[in-house]
Amino acid sequence: MDRTERFRTITRLVGRPQGASLRQLMDALEVSRATLNRDLEYLRDRFNAPIEWSRDDGIYRLQASGPKGRRFELPGLWFDEREMLALLTMQRLVGELQPGLFSTQIKPLADRLQALIGDAGHPAREISRRVKVLPMGVRHATLEHFERVASALLERRRLVIRYRSRGRGQDTEREVSPQRLVHYRDNWYLDAWCHLRGDLRKFSVDAIHAATVQRTRADDLPEATLDEVLWSGYGIFSGKATKLAKLRFSAERARWVACEVWHPQQKGAYLPDGRYELELPYASEMELVMDVMKYGAECEVLDPAELRRTVKERLAEAGKVYGRGTG
């Protein structure tokens, strides 16, 4: 464990309500008492860490606030790769919201993210310039009704929307009970109970062309029901998972796919020849077919037969398009 990681571990342990004993710190850091004492002294002297020792119970504790009553934080870039991705992603999401949208609630969060990402030692502007989170597949549409959708969701009110189905190119008016907002593959979706269809539906927020918040209380569905119906299968548009897809990837592609999470309940295994087989539950094949096709000849659908047939037909149609040439 390097020194910066030790500093993080020390502040985490002593920052707990119960604090940490000398032995707990030495065991966690795997260092001698002399090294621990040097680290504690460095944190106090260089970073003004309000770490205090209690003789009564033999515990080190991080006080609630440091100099001038400010909450203590380690300066600089003290993030692992997951934390850095989370912070930069949150910063990008906040920046994408319309100007003025929830400004009272969002501005303190934006300021807080800016302070977390960098300080005098690692300016946030420099980090934002050098480290990028690139959106992929985002639909550049103005979410002019996002605030009304979010307000209805949080206030637990029904919402009347005019929604354009991209599949059919038709507009319908729906009264819905919003359940939750989801940001998936760089686009926003609303999970809601549709009173017109009498079922759970997922709506692309950028396809909502009008939204009116109602006085009527929204119907609440149990969290477990939402997860089972909307997230048990593969992809954003799945319903309750009823089928199991079995895919086989080439040995070359296996080196990437074996490290990926396609679904929380997936099962994968290498074959003796280096190829990789992946099993995952799904209900709707729409998104799964698109993701399988992007691998071309490096992915073969083994089961079920109807999924294999759909992919085969789509690939044959693509072959016809390229067989005709250009022009």
N, C-alpha and C positions, 0 to 999 in steps of 0.2 A: 504494500500500500504506500503510494507516494505521499508527500507532505500535504499537498492540497486536498487529497482525499481524506487524510487524517483530520484536517481542520473541519471538513464537512461532517465527518463522523462525530467529532467532539461536540460541535454545536448542536447536532441533532440529538445526541444522547443527553447532554446537560440541559437542552431546551425542553425536555419532557417534564410534565408536572412532578414526577418523582425524582427527577435529576439522575445522577449517576455516581456511583462510588469510584474510588481510586482503582479498585480491582476490576470493576466492570469496564472502565475505560482502557486499562492496560490489556485486558483480555480481548476487547473488541478491536483495538489497534494493533495488538501483537507487538508491543514495544516495551522497553524498560521504563522504570519509574523516572529515570533521569530524562529520557526522551520525551515522556509525557509532560514533565514539568517544563521543559523547554518550549513545547508546543503551547501549553497553557499561558506561559509568560509572553510568548510571541503574540498570541491572540489578544491578550489584554493590552500589551504595550503598543503594538502596531495597528490593531484594528479596533481598539477601545471596546473589546468584547466584555460586557458586564457579567463575567463568570465569577461567582462567589463560592467560597468554601464554608460549609456549616460544620462547626466543631461538635454541635449537639448530636447530629446523626451521621457525621462523616460523609456528607454528600456534596458534590459540586452541582450548582444550579445556575442557569442563565436567567438573569433578572428580566422582568417584563419589558424594560426599556433601558436604553443606553444613555449616552450624553444628550442633554437637552430634551429628554423624554422621548426620543425616537426609538422605534423598534429596531433592534440590532439585526444586521444582515452582513454576510461576508461580501466584500466588494469584488468586482471583476467577474470574469467568465468562469463560474463555478458550476457548470452544467454538464451532465453527460449527454450523449447523443439523443436520448429520448426526451429529456427535459428541454434541450435546445429546440428540437422539432416542435414540441408542444407549445413553447413560448412563441416561436416565430409563426406557427400556424394560427395561434390565437390572435397575434398581432395582425396578421393578414385578414382574418375573418372580421375583426373589429374594423379594420380599415375599409373593408368592402361595404359595410353598412352605409345607407344613405346619410349625407350630412344632416345633422339634426335629429336623426332617428335615435330615440331613447338617449339623447345627449346627456341628460342628467346622470343616468346610470352608467353609460358607456365611457364618458370622459375619465372618471376616476380609474376605471379599469385600464383604459389606454395609457394613462399616465403611469399606472403601476407596472404595466408590462414594459413600458419604455425604461423605467428605472431598473427593473429586474434584468433586462437584456444587457444593459451596459452601464458603466460609470466612468469616472475620469480615466481609469486605467484601460478600459475597453469601451470607447464611446459607442453608444447605441447606433449612431449614424454609420459608423465604420462597420459595425457588425452587420447591419442591414444591407450595406453595400457589398460585403464580402461573402455573406452567407445567404443563400436564396432558397425559398420554398416555392417551387413552380407549380401552378395549377395545371390540371390536365382535363380536357373535355368539358371545361366550364362553358355554360351557355351565357353569352353576353347579352343579358336582358335586364332591363331596369325593374327591380323588384319594388314597384311603386306601392304595392299593397302589403308589403312585408310587415309594416308597423301594425296595421289593423289585424293581420293574421296573428302576429305575436301577442298583441294586446288581448284578443279574444281567447287565445290559448292560456295566457297567464291569469286572466280574470275569470276563466271558466265560463265563457259565454258562447252561445251558438253563433255561427257565422254563415251568412248567405253569400255565395260566391258565383261568379260566372266563369266557367272553366272550359278551356279549349282542349279537346282531346287531339293530340298530335296524330294518333293512329288513324282516326276517322276524319280529322279536320273539322269537327263539329263543336259548337258551343252549347253547353247545357247550364242551367241554373240549379245549384245544389244548396240545400241547407245542411250544414255539417256541425258536428260536435268535435272541435279540435282536441287531439290527444297529446301530440308532441311534434316538435320540429326536428328534422334530421338533416345534417349536412353530409352528403354522400357523394364521393367522386366529384367534389368541387361544385355541387349544386344543392339547392335547398328543396326539401320535400316536407309536406304536411301529412302526418298520419291522422286520420279523422274518421269518425263514424258518419257515414253518409245516410241521411234520413230518406233520401230518394230511393237508394238501392237497398236500404236495410242491411248494410254490411260495412265492414272496415274497408277503407280505401286509402290509397297513397296518391297525393296530388303534388305535381311539380309546381312550386310557388311561382316560377316565372310564367306558367301557363294560366295563372289566375288573372283575369282582366277586370274584375270588379269584386269588391269585398265590402260587406256591411255587417258591423257587429250588432247582434241582437241583444235584447234584454233577457231573453230566455236562458236559463242556466244550461250549460252543456252537460250532456250525459257523460259520466265517467266510466271507463272500462278498466278492469284490473290490469296492472302491469304485466302479470303473467300471461293474460290473454293477448295483449298487444305483442309480446315477444313470441308467443306460440304461433300466432296467425301471420305476423308480418316479418318475423326474423328467423323462423325455424328452418327455412329453406334458403337456397343460394340466391343472392341478388336482391336488389331493392324492391323488385316487383313481385316477389314470391308470396304465396299464401302459406297455409299450413303444409309443411313438407309431407309429401306422400310417396315420393319416388327417390331412388338412389342411383346417382350417376357414377359410372366407373370409367375412368379415363386412363389411357396409357400414353406416356410421353417418351420421346426418343431419349437415348442416353445423353446426348448433348444438352437437350433442353431440361433433362432431369436435374442437372446441377443447379438450376435456378428454381424450378417448381418445388423441389423438395424443401426449400427454405421458405416457401410462401404459405400464408394462411388464407385459404379460399373460404373456409367455413369453420366455425368453432368445433364442429363435430366430425370433421374430415378424418379419414384414415388413409395413410400412405405407406408404401413399401417399395424398396428397390428390388428389381428382378436380377437374377444372376448375370444377365448380359448388360447390366447398367441402366436399363430402362426403368421407368418409374410409373407405378400405378397409384391412382388417386381415387378415392371414393368420397362422395359428399351428397347430402340430402338436398332435394329441390322440389318445388311445386310447379312454378312456371319456368318453361325452358327458354324464354325470350332472351334474357341477359346471358344465361349460360351458353347458349348457342353462339352468341356474338363473341364471347371470350374464348370459346373453343376454336372458332374459325380463325382467330388472329394468329394461332400457332400453325396453321396450314397443315402440311404433311407431318409435322412433329408431334401432333396430338391425334390419337384415334379414340373414338367413342366405342367402348365395348358393350356397355349396357346403360339404359334399357334400349330395346330395339327401336322404339319410336324416336328417341333422341338421336340414335345413330342414323336413322333414316332421314330425319330433318337436316342434320349436318351434311349428309351425303348429297341431298337434293340442293342445298344452298351452294355447296362447292361446285356441283355440276352446273348450276345456273351461272356462277361466277366464271367457270371455264368457258361457257358459251359466249359470255360478253367479251372475253379476251380473244376468243377464237374468231370473232367477227372483225378484228382489227380496229383501227381508228378511222374516224371520219364518218 
